[in-house]
């Protein structure tokens, strides 16, 4: 996970890019991907729900082919309560069972631009 900048003003948009890649020799499909933040008010803004059954075509955001990178982008505005604080990211994905992946990624929210 990568924020588009290390810091952002409170009146700007935050862009978060999630990069996914599998090292399995065969394609896999995740059922869901959710980005969890240290401030849970952002959690519902960064969710992707994939297919729940294997009959769905081999397309969509959560279908991963071997050695190919899939990029998913989320955009949102910071909350006023986070001015002067860091927004931290955690990744939660489901592939037949739940996996929780910690990603050391944070963003500083600054006062509004003049």
Backbone as JSON, one array per atom type, in Angstrom:
{
  "sequence": "XXXXXXXXXXXXXXXXXXXXXXXXXXXXXXXXXXXXXXXXXXXXXXXXXXXXXXXXXXXXXXXXXXXXXXXXXXXXXXXXXXXXXXXXXXXXXXXXXXXXXXXXXXXXXXXXXX",
  "N": [[0.85, -1.17, 0.0], [0.51, 2.2, -0.81], [0.55, 5.6, -0.11], [-0.24, 8.53, -2.0], [1.27, 10.68, -1.3], [3.48, 11.77, 1.37], [2.42, 13.44, 3.18], [-0.59, 15.36, 3.56], [-2.81, 18.11, 2.99], [-5.62, 19.07, 4.99], [-7.77, 19.8, 3.43], [-7.54, 18.49, 1.05], [-7.58, 15.72, -1.32], [-6.95, 12.33, -0.44], [-5.0, 9.83, -1.83], [-4.78, 6.41, -2.12], [-2.93, 3.71, -3.07], [-3.18, 0.29, -3.66], [-1.27, -2.51, -4.13], [-1.33, -5.68, -5.52], [-0.11, -8.99, -5.73], [0.44, -12.33, -6.73], [2.41, -15.16, -5.92], [1.86, -17.68, -6.45], [1.7, -20.59, -8.58], [-0.59, -20.67, -10.03], [-3.67, -18.97, -10.94], [-5.47, -16.98, -8.52], [-8.42, -16.09, -6.65], [-9.67, -13.55, -4.68], [-12.16, -13.12, -2.19], [-12.85, -10.77, -0.92], [-11.58, -7.5, -0.21], [-10.41, -5.38, 2.19], [-9.45, -2.28, 3.47], [-8.08, -1.37, 6.44], [-8.0, 1.13, 8.89], [-6.2, 3.12, 11.35], [-7.99, 4.94, 12.32], [-11.18, 4.06, 12.48], [-13.28, 5.24, 11.05], [-12.66, 5.55, 8.39], [-12.7, 3.04, 7.28], [-14.95, 1.94, 5.83], [-14.74, 3.22, 3.43], [-12.84, 2.11, 1.8], [-13.15, -0.55, 0.38], [-13.39, -3.57, -1.43], [-15.46, -5.79, -3.0], [-15.35, -9.0, -4.19], [-15.95, -11.78, -6.41], [-18.1, -14.4, -5.27], [-18.27, -16.94, -6.13], [-16.85, -19.6, -8.08], [-17.63, -19.71, -10.72], [-17.69, -17.32, -11.95], [-16.41, -15.03, -14.37], [-12.93, -14.7, -15.36], [-12.18, -12.12, -14.56], [-12.1, -8.89, -13.03], [-11.46, -7.02, -10.01], [-10.3, -8.57, -7.97], [-9.17, -10.87, -8.93], [-6.32, -12.61, -9.34], [-3.51, -13.09, -11.33], [-0.69, -15.26, -11.87], [2.38, -13.75, -11.02], [1.64, -11.25, -12.03], [0.98, -7.84, -11.47], [-1.6, -6.28, -9.72], [-3.33, -3.28, -9.46], [-5.12, -1.35, -7.18], [-6.97, 1.5, -6.57], [-7.83, 3.89, -4.14], [-9.67, 6.78, -3.17], [-10.14, 9.47, -0.97], [-11.28, 11.99, 1.4], [-9.48, 13.5, 4.11], [-10.47, 13.34, 7.56], [-11.56, 15.99, 9.76], [-10.79, 15.54, 12.42], [-8.38, 14.25, 12.22], [-6.36, 16.01, 11.67], [-3.04, 16.96, 12.02], [-2.29, 14.47, 12.81], [-1.36, 10.99, 12.2], [-2.47, 8.85, 9.59], [-2.91, 5.51, 9.6], [-2.45, 2.35, 7.91], [-3.91, -0.87, 7.45], [-4.27, -4.07, 5.95], [-6.88, -6.2, 5.0], [-7.74, -9.26, 3.75], [-9.7, -11.74, 2.06], [-9.47, -15.07, 1.26], [-10.76, -17.84, 0.75], [-10.37, -18.29, 3.48], [-9.81, -16.04, 6.21], [-7.23, -13.65, 5.93], [-4.9, -11.58, 7.49], [-3.06, -8.81, 6.87], [-0.4, -6.84, 7.77], [0.5, -3.65, 6.85], [3.06, -1.44, 6.74], [2.34, 1.58, 6.58], [1.78, 4.99, 6.48], [0.22, 8.25, 6.72], [0.6, 11.71, 7.04], [-1.58, 14.19, 8.21], [-2.08, 17.5, 7.49], [-2.74, 20.97, 8.45], [-5.29, 22.9, 6.72], [-4.62, 24.1, 3.4], [-3.39, 27.39, 2.74]],
  "CA": [[0.0, 0.0, 0.0], [1.29, 3.42, -0.91], [-0.16, 6.86, -0.23], [0.32, 9.33, -3.09], [2.19, 11.64, -0.69], [3.75, 11.47, 2.78], [1.52, 14.29, 3.96], [-1.65, 15.98, 2.76], [-3.57, 19.1, 3.75], [-6.94, 18.58, 5.38], [-8.77, 20.1, 2.4], [-7.14, 17.79, -0.18], [-7.91, 14.3, -1.4], [-5.94, 11.32, -0.16], [-5.03, 8.71, -2.77], [-4.1, 5.23, -1.59], [-2.81, 2.64, -4.06], [-2.9, -1.04, -3.13], [-0.69, -3.37, -5.16], [-1.48, -7.09, -5.19], [0.57, -9.92, -6.64], [0.55, -13.68, -6.19], [3.56, -15.95, -6.37], [1.36, -19.03, -6.73], [1.83, -20.94, -9.99], [-1.91, -20.67, -10.65], [-4.45, -17.79, -10.55], [-6.33, -17.07, -7.33], [-9.45, -15.06, -6.56], [-10.03, -13.17, -3.33], [-13.58, -12.79, -2.04], [-12.99, -9.37, -0.53], [-10.39, -6.78, 0.24], [-10.78, -4.18, 2.94], [-8.35, -1.55, 4.05], [-8.44, -0.96, 7.79], [-7.21, 2.27, 9.31], [-6.17, 3.37, 12.78], [-9.27, 5.62, 12.57], [-12.14, 3.19, 11.8], [-14.23, 5.98, 10.22], [-12.26, 5.42, 6.98], [-12.75, 1.63, 6.85], [-15.99, 1.66, 4.84], [-14.42, 3.93, 2.18], [-11.83, 1.37, 1.03], [-13.56, -1.95, 0.37], [-13.71, -4.16, -2.74], [-16.06, -7.12, -2.88], [-15.15, -9.77, -5.41], [-16.9, -12.86, -6.7], [-18.24, -15.41, -4.24], [-18.28, -18.3, -6.66], [-15.8, -19.81, -9.08], [-18.18, -19.69, -12.07], [-17.58, -15.96, -12.47], [-15.31, -14.91, -15.33], [-11.6, -14.45, -14.81], [-11.94, -10.69, -14.58], [-12.47, -8.25, -11.78], [-10.35, -6.48, -9.23], [-9.71, -9.5, -7.02], [-8.67, -12.06, -9.62], [-4.88, -12.4, -9.49], [-2.79, -14.04, -12.16], [0.69, -15.41, -11.4], [3.44, -12.77, -11.32], [1.12, -9.99, -12.56], [0.62, -6.91, -10.41], [-2.93, -5.66, -9.83], [-3.36, -2.04, -8.69], [-6.45, -0.87, -6.8], [-6.8, 2.85, -6.05], [-8.91, 4.47, -3.34], [-9.53, 8.22, -2.95], [-11.05, 9.97, 0.06], [-10.78, 13.2, 2.07], [-9.2, 13.27, 5.52], [-11.44, 13.87, 8.51], [-10.99, 17.09, 10.56], [-10.2, 15.02, 13.67], [-7.06, 13.69, 11.96], [-5.37, 17.07, 11.41], [-1.9, 16.86, 12.93], [-2.08, 13.07, 13.18], [-1.04, 10.05, 11.13], [-3.45, 7.84, 9.21], [-2.18, 4.26, 9.38], [-3.18, 1.39, 7.09], [-3.8, -2.31, 7.59], [-4.99, -4.7, 4.84], [-7.57, -7.44, 5.35], [-8.23, -9.89, 2.53], [-10.29, -13.07, 2.28], [-9.26, -16.07, 0.21], [-11.26, -19.06, 1.38], [-10.39, -17.99, 4.91], [-9.36, -14.66, 6.37], [-5.82, -13.33, 6.17], [-4.71, -10.19, 7.91], [-1.72, -8.41, 6.47], [-0.04, -5.5, 8.23], [1.3, -2.87, 5.91], [3.59, -0.27, 7.43], [2.07, 2.71, 5.69], [1.04, 6.04, 7.17], [0.11, 9.54, 6.06], [0.41, 12.83, 7.96], [-2.61, 15.15, 7.78], [-1.69, 18.85, 7.9], [-3.81, 21.96, 8.4], [-5.72, 23.27, 5.37], [-3.74, 24.99, 2.63], [-3.86, 28.79, 2.76]],
  "C": [[0.89, 1.23, 0.0], [0.34, 4.61, -1.0], [0.52, 7.67, -1.33], [1.31, 10.37, -2.58], [2.4, 11.26, 0.77], [2.88, 12.31, 3.7], [0.52, 14.94, 3.0], [-2.35, 17.02, 3.62], [-4.99, 18.59, 3.95], [-8.01, 18.84, 4.33], [-8.43, 19.46, 1.05], [-7.61, 16.34, -0.16], [-6.7, 13.45, -1.07], [-6.1, 10.23, -1.21], [-4.18, 7.59, -2.19], [-4.11, 4.15, -2.67], [-2.44, 1.35, -3.36], [-2.4, -1.88, -4.3], [-0.76, -4.82, -4.69], [-0.75, -7.93, -6.22], [0.63, -11.28, -5.96], [1.8, -14.34, -6.74], [3.15, -17.4, -6.58], [1.54, -19.33, -8.22], [0.5, -20.93, -10.75], [-2.66, -19.42, -10.19], [-5.25, -18.04, -9.27], [-7.31, -15.91, -7.35], [-9.73, -14.8, -5.08], [-11.51, -12.83, -3.31], [-13.78, -11.32, -1.69], [-11.64, -8.81, -0.14], [-10.89, -5.56, 0.99], [-9.52, -3.58, 3.55], [-8.83, -1.05, 5.4], [-7.47, 0.11, 8.24], [-7.17, 2.37, 10.83], [-7.38, 4.19, 13.22], [-10.33, 4.84, 11.79], [-13.19, 3.92, 10.94], [-13.9, 5.91, 8.73], [-12.51, 4.02, 6.42], [-13.77, 1.35, 5.75], [-15.7, 2.32, 3.48], [-13.49, 3.13, 1.26], [-12.11, -0.12, 1.1], [-13.82, -2.36, -1.08], [-14.28, -5.53, -2.47], [-15.93, -7.82, -4.22], [-16.23, -10.82, -5.57], [-16.93, -13.86, -5.55], [-18.27, -16.81, -4.8], [-17.34, -18.42, -7.85], [-16.31, -19.81, -10.51], [-18.07, -18.31, -12.72], [-16.35, -15.88, -13.37], [-14.0, -14.54, -14.63], [-11.24, -12.97, -14.9], [-12.34, -10.14, -13.23], [-11.24, -7.88, -10.97], [-9.65, -7.5, -8.35], [-9.29, -10.83, -7.63], [-7.19, -11.8, -9.93], [-4.25, -13.5, -10.32], [-1.34, -14.1, -11.7], [1.63, -14.33, -11.93], [2.95, -11.47, -11.94], [0.67, -9.12, -11.39], [-0.73, -6.29, -10.72], [-2.91, -4.43, -8.92], [-4.81, -1.65, -8.44], [-6.25, 0.48, -6.12], [-8.05, 3.29, -5.3], [-8.62, 5.95, -3.15], [-10.57, 8.66, -1.93], [-10.46, 11.25, 0.65], [-10.52, 12.89, 3.54], [-10.27, 13.91, 6.4], [-10.78, 14.98, 9.35], [-10.3, 16.6, 11.83], [-8.79, 14.46, 13.47], [-6.0, 14.73, 11.62], [-4.28, 16.98, 12.48], [-1.59, 15.44, 13.37], [-1.65, 12.26, 11.96], [-2.25, 9.17, 10.85], [-2.65, 6.59, 8.87], [-3.07, 3.24, 8.7], [-2.86, -0.04, 7.49], [-4.61, -2.9, 6.43], [-5.62, -5.99, 5.33], [-8.12, -8.02, 4.06], [-8.75, -11.28, 2.84], [-10.07, -13.93, 1.06], [-9.55, -17.41, 0.85], [-11.28, -18.96, 2.9], [-9.83, -16.58, 5.03], [-7.86, -14.58, 6.62], [-5.77, -11.88, 6.58], [-3.26, -9.83, 7.63], [-1.46, -7.01, 7.0], [0.84, -4.84, 7.2], [1.77, -1.62, 6.63], [3.48, 0.97, 6.58], [1.3, 3.76, 6.49], [1.15, 7.35, 6.41], [-0.09, 10.59, 7.13], [-0.62, 13.79, 7.38], [-2.25, 16.51, 8.36], [-2.9, 19.77, 7.87], [-4.12, 22.3, 6.94], [-4.72, 24.21, 4.71], [-4.28, 26.4, 2.69], [-4.44, 29.21, 1.43]]
}
